[in-house]
């Protein structure tokens, strides 16, 4: 920003000769004037006393508790919420890492076993002496000993950012098993860097020292050092299709000649198809490779696992509303589609929740512990206790008397309802896996409070019980909003009706594991499982005894009829669970403590509106600076504002095109307005002439004002608010942004 007038006013007095040539520093902020003009020259100011928000001090505070709760921005209370956010997010982050590690664990173990087998095969060609291994030329052997073991890891169209994290985790896994690992990026295989850039990157990772020389014999000498030659050397390339084909070919040919001295094993990521190496590498290079195929989990599987662990099972107690879930799903699908971006959006939502909701610090104590120790230790401060009864969900549900017992009961009910909701959602997800139902889509329906209200009214059961959602039915799904809103839920229920008896038995066994915390449903599932066993045993015995007495078609008809009856019982059970136990978090009292609902704030943080934000900051900079002079003036312009802010405020008086001369004259008059007022006041001043001259600021010269004007105009051009003059109209600038 341009220097403010106040900054120029504070410069020491000097002679007129040196004023023109003296270089003044640029200041971003101007020095605010004092609120009390009668302040003494010693500069001692009364500081505002900070309130201690510790539990011990809050008991004896004289201030009303509601007012303290509203002061969530103070330093002490802000630190409590910041600590709570760090605890909750660290729990979420560690859970995500564990989930991704578990998904890739089987593939990583297969890769490690293949690396060990390949290393044993290389060692079977014979051990070299130290002199032979460190010679500067390769050893001439048969063609089979020159093959480079290569693992092609198919990432199934994962995004590049997610690939980096996956291969970094693979490198850490192999290092933990004793392998020497180097992770190379596709940027190392560029035509500009050549083969030397790849070697230097390898040497930096293995030798942990910067080396200018790119000599493979240095790597061979390091490998033959004591303790290194007993483990394989693994080189991981994240994306083979982003590499320069000629550089990658030279890299493969070089290491195939040195494979007996340095048992290098390649692992390369493939994002499209396994035929990608044939499109990049020539045939003579392909002959040097001994490939092995590995396949990672799909992005949808990874996303479902993260959603289940973080948002469905709620590892930290933090949850999101229906609108936020829909926005995050659309953001994931339409914007970048990376898991990394989804995790970043989740972190922003979590941080905003703790910054906006004072009672969010309860998540640190109550919802992260198995008992109520968080409440007993005084984490629920007295100020927050009063604030809890002002929450809209508490008054809407008419919870009755406002006391500690009522508040604790609401928290317990909130935790219980979330446990039941989680159980039903997981049961629906298990039922819909055969139809490839995505958990993120099912989560959006399960969090919909409008859909829950329609289910409790009985409309959902009536519609779904009489008709399915199969395309073969003649039921007009589009005419019924309940069926349209609950499409995935109805689809999962219909899937239960269509399952064969063997698959239904496996599904019910899985439901039995998930419903351990709901005794009533757990007992009904055990009863239904016993009926399935009984029906299967009776049907099999009856079929064996009556196979010669009755037609086969009649026997099959009876079996199908019995199976349909069992399927209908299972479908009725899941309908009952959906209707009675799947209550979204927004329908529970005190859900504001754990649920983030401000989708507009999250959208602004992720997508943003930088041009609008810049305009607001320029037009209302006094609200950000909070100086005494600007706060007293209101919306009027003062010379102490930033030059860019003054210039943009003056631009609001013009239309599409702004005349530069008129704009400059307005800016000049505004900047020099304080000087004229100062001179007018000095005539009435009883001070001596010398004292008056010392207090009077220097009048800015014309060149200084023009320089400040040009700098401010340039800043407005850089921010994209104006367009500079053209040859056709050199004395006008054009406004680019209008309105807020």
Residue pairs with C-beta under 8 A, 6 or more apart in sequence:
1 26
1 28
1 642
1 643
1 644
1 645
1 712
1 715
2 26
2 642
2 643
2 644
2 708
2 711
2 712
2 715
3 24
3 25
3 26
3 27
3 643
3 708
4 27
4 30
4 639
4 640
4 641
4 642
4 643
5 30
5 639
5 640
5 671
5 674
5 700
6 30
6 31
6 33
6 629
6 639
6 640
7 24
7 27
7 30
7 31
8 24
8 697
8 698
8 700
9 674
9 697
10 31
11 24
11 698
13 694
13 698
14 22
14 698
19 698
19 701
20 701
20 703
29 625
30 625
30 627
30 640
30 641
30 642
32 625
32 626
32 627
32 628
32 629
33 627
33 628
33 629
34 45
34 628
35 628
36 45
39 45
50 74
50 75
50 76
51 61
51 63
51 68
51 71
51 74
51 76
52 58
52 76
53 68
53 74
53 76
53 77
53 80
53 381
53 383
54 76
55 378
55 379
55 381
58 68
58 381
58 382
58 383
59 382
61 68
61 382
61 383
64 386
65 382
65 383
65 385
65 386
65 387
66 383
66 386
66 387
66 390
68 383
69 358
69 383
69 384
69 386
69 387
70 358
70 387
71 77
72 78
72 81
72 358
77 358
80 361
81 354
81 355
81 358
81 360
81 361
82 354
83 361
83 364
84 354
84 360
84 361
84 363
84 364
85 350
85 351
85 354
85 360
87 364
87 368
88 316
88 317
88 318
88 350
88 354
88 363
88 364
88 368
89 316
89 347
89 350
89 351
91 315
91 316
91 368
92 310
92 315
92 316
92 318
92 346
92 347
92 350
95 309
95 310
95 315
95 316
96 306
96 309
96 310
96 343
98 309
99 305
99 306
99 309
100 165
100 166
100 169
100 302
100 305
100 306
101 169
102 305
103 297
103 301
103 302
103 305
104 166
104 169
104 170
104 296
104 297
107 153
107 294
107 295
107 296
107 297
108 169
108 170
108 173
108 174
110 294
111 151
111 153
111 170
111 174
111 267
111 294
112 173
112 174
112 177
112 179
114 149
114 151
114 292
114 294
115 151
115 174
115 179
115 232
115 234
115 265
116 232
118 149
118 232
118 265
118 290
119 231
119 232
119 263
119 265
121 149
122 149
122 232
122 259
122 260
122 263
123 263
125 141
125 145
125 260
126 260
128 139
128 260
128 261
130 224
132 139
132 261
133 220
133 223
133 224
133 261
134 217
134 220
134 221
134 224
134 261
135 217
136 217
138 257
138 258
138 261
139 260
139 261
141 260
145 259
145 260
146 256
146 257
146 259
146 288
147 256
147 259
147 288
147 289
147 290
148 252
148 255
148 256
148 259
148 264
148 265
148 266
148 288
148 289
148 290
149 265
149 266
149 290
149 292
150 265
150 266
150 267
150 268
150 289
150 290
150 291
150 292
151 265
151 266
151 267
151 268
151 291
151 292
151 294
152 240
152 268
152 270
152 274
152 277
152 291
152 292
152 293
152 294
153 167
153 170
153 267
153 268
153 269
153 270
153 294
153 295
153 296
154 270
154 273
154 274
154 293
154 294
154 295
154 296
155 162
155 163
155 166
155 269
155 270
155 271
155 296
156 295
156 296
156 297
156 298
156 299
157 271
157 272
157 299
158 166
158 271
158 296
158 299
159 299
159 336
159 337
159 338
159 339
159 340
160 238
160 239
160 242
160 271
161 338
161 340
161 341
162 299
162 302
162 338
162 339
162 340
163 238
163 239
163 269
163 271
164 185
164 238
165 340
166 296
167 183
167 236
167 238
167 267
167 269
168 183
170 236
170 267
171 181
171 183
171 234
171 236
174 181
174 234
175 181
178 231
179 231
179 232
179 233
179 234
180 206
180 223
180 228
180 231
180 232
180 233
180 234
181 234
181 235
181 236
182 201
182 202
182 205
182 206
182 233
182 234
182 235
182 236
183 205
183 236
183 238
184 198
184 201
184 202
184 235
184 236
184 237
184 238
185 237
185 238
186 237
186 238
186 239
186 240
186 242
186 243
188 197
188 198
188 201
189 197
189 198
189 237
189 242
189 243
189 244
189 247
189 248
189 251
190 197
190 244
190 247
191 244
191 246
191 247
193 247
194 247
194 250
195 214
195 247
195 250
195 251
195 254
196 214
197 214
198 247
198 251
199 214
199 215
199 216
199 219
200 211
200 212
200 214
202 219
202 235
203 209
203 211
203 214
203 218
203 219
204 210
204 211
206 219
206 222
206 233
207 218
207 222
211 218
216 254
216 255
216 258
216 262
219 262
220 258
220 261
220 262
222 228
223 229
223 233
223 261
223 262
224 261
232 263
232 264
232 265
233 262
233 263
233 264
233 265
234 264
234 265
234 267
235 255
235 264
235 265
235 266
235 267
236 267
236 268
237 243
237 248
237 266
237 267
237 268
237 269
238 269
239 269
239 270
239 271
240 248
240 268
240 269
240 270
240 276
240 277
240 280
241 270
241 271
241 272
241 276
241 280
243 280
245 280
245 281
248 280
248 281
249 281
249 282
249 285
252 266
252 281
252 285
252 288
252 289
253 284
253 285
253 288
255 262
255 264
255 266
256 288
258 264
266 289
268 277
270 276
270 277
274 293
277 286
277 289
277 291
278 286
281 289
299 337
299 339
300 438
302 339
303 332
303 339
303 342
303 438
303 439
303 440
304 429
304 438
304 439
304 440
306 339
306 342
306 343
307 439
307 440
307 443
308 426
308 429
308 439
309 315
310 316
310 346
311 319
311 320
311 325
311 443
312 422
312 425
312 426
312 429
312 439
312 443
313 422
314 418
314 422
316 363
316 367
316 368
317 363
317 366
317 367
317 368
317 594
318 350
318 353
318 363
318 594
318 596
319 418
319 585
319 594
319 595
319 596
320 328
320 349
320 447
320 595
320 596
320 597
321 447
321 585
321 586
321 595
321 596
321 597
321 599
322 444
322 447
322 448
322 449
322 584
322 586
323 597
323 599
324 349
324 596
324 597
324 598
324 599
324 602
325 440
325 443
325 444
325 447
326 444
327 599
327 602
327 603
328 342
328 345
328 346
328 349
328 602
329 440
329 441
329 444
331 341
331 342
331 345
331 606
331 607
332 338
332 341
332 342
332 345
332 440
335 341
335 606
335 607
345 602
345 606
348 602
348 605
348 606
349 596
349 602
350 596
352 596
352 598
352 601
352 602
352 605
353 360
353 595
353 596
354 360
354 361
356 598
356 601
357 592
357 593
358 384
358 387
359 384
359 387
359 388
359 391
359 590
359 592
359 593
360 593
360 594
361 379
361 384
362 374
362 379
362 380
362 384
362 411
362 593
363 593
363 594
364 374
364 379
365 373
365 374
365 375
365 377
365 379
365 380
366 372
366 374
366 375
366 379
366 380
366 411
367 415
367 594
368 374
372 408
374 380
375 408
375 411
380 407
385 404
385 407
388 394
388 407
388 590
388 593
389 395
389 402
389 407
391 589
391 590
391 592
391 593
392 592
393 586
393 588
393 589
393 590
393 591
393 592
394 410
394 589
394 590
396 589
397 589
399 406
399 410
399 589
400 406
407 590
410 589
410 590
411 590
411 593
413 588
413 589
414 585
414 588
414 589
414 590
414 591
414 593
414 594
417 583
417 585
417 588
418 585
418 588
419 517
419 518
420 517
420 518
420 581
420 582
420 583
421 446
421 581
421 582
421 583
421 584
421 585
423 514
423 515
423 517
423 518
423 521
423 577
423 581
424 446
424 574
424 577
424 578
424 581
424 582
425 442
425 443
425 446
425 582
426 514
427 511
427 514
427 515
427 574
427 577
428 442
428 446
428 488
428 489
428 492
428 493
428 574
428 578
429 437
429 439
429 442
429 492
430 507
430 510
430 511
430 514
431 492
431 493
431 495
431 496
431 507
431 574
432 442
432 488
432 491
432 492
432 495
434 495
434 499
434 503
435 491
435 492
435 495
437 488
437 491
437 492
441 488
442 488
442 489
442 492
445 451
445 485
445 486
445 487
445 488
445 489
446 489
446 582
446 584
447 584
447 585
447 586
448 485
448 584
449 584
449 586
449 587
450 485
451 460
451 482
451 485
451 486
451 489
452 582
452 583
452 584
452 587
453 587
454 460
454 482
454 485
455 461
455 486
455 578
455 579
455 582
456 579
459 482
460 482
460 486
460 578
460 579
461 575
461 579
463 480
463 482
463 483
464 483
464 486
464 490
464 493
464 575
465 572
465 575
467 473
467 475
468 475
468 490
468 494
468 497
469 475
469 477
469 483
469 487
469 490
469 491
469 494
470 494
470 498
475 483
477 483
477 484
477 487
478 484
483 490
489 578
492 574
493 571
493 574
493 575
493 578
494 571
496 504
496 507
496 567
496 570
496 571
496 574
497 564
497 567
497 568
497 570
497 571
498 567
499 507
499 567
500 563
501 532
501 536
501 563
501 566
501 567
504 532
504 566
504 567
504 570
505 529
505 532
507 570
508 525
508 528
508 529
508 532
508 570
509 529
511 525
512 522
512 525
512 526
512 529
515 521
515 522
515 525
516 522
518 581
521 573
521 577
521 581
524 573
525 573
528 566
528 569
528 570
528 573
531 566
531 569
532 566
535 562
535 566
539 558
539 559
539 562
543 555
543 559
546 555
547 555
585 591
585 594
585 595
586 595
586 597
596 602
611 719
611 720
611 721
611 737
612 740
614 719
614 720
614 721
615 648
615 721
615 737
615 740
616 740
617 624
618 644
618 645
618 648
618 649
618 721
619 645
619 648
619 649
619 652
621 630
621 641
621 642
621 645
622 630
622 631
622 633
622 641
627 640
629 638
629 640
630 638
630 640
630 641
637 646
637 649
637 650
637 670
638 674
639 646
639 670
639 671
639 672
639 673
639 674
640 674
641 649
642 712
643 667
643 671
643 708
643 709
643 711
643 712
644 712
644 715
644 716
646 667
646 670
646 671
646 712
647 663
647 667
647 709
647 712
647 713
647 716
648 716
648 721
650 663
650 666
650 667
650 670
651 658
651 663
651 716
651 722
651 735
653 666
654 662
654 663
654 735
655 735
656 734
656 735
657 729
657 732
657 733
657 734
657 735
658 722
658 732
658 733
658 734
658 735
659 731
659 732
660 725
660 731
660 732
660 733
661 731
663 733
664 706
664 709
667 705
667 709
667 712
668 705
668 709
671 700
671 705
671 708
672 699
672 700
672 705
674 697
675 697
675 699
678 696
678 697
679 696
682 692
682 696
685 692
687 695
713 722
713 724
713 733
716 722
717 723
717 724
720 736
720 737
721 735
721 736
721 737
722 733
722 734
722 735
722 736
723 733
723 734
723 735
723 736
724 733
725 731
725 732
725 733
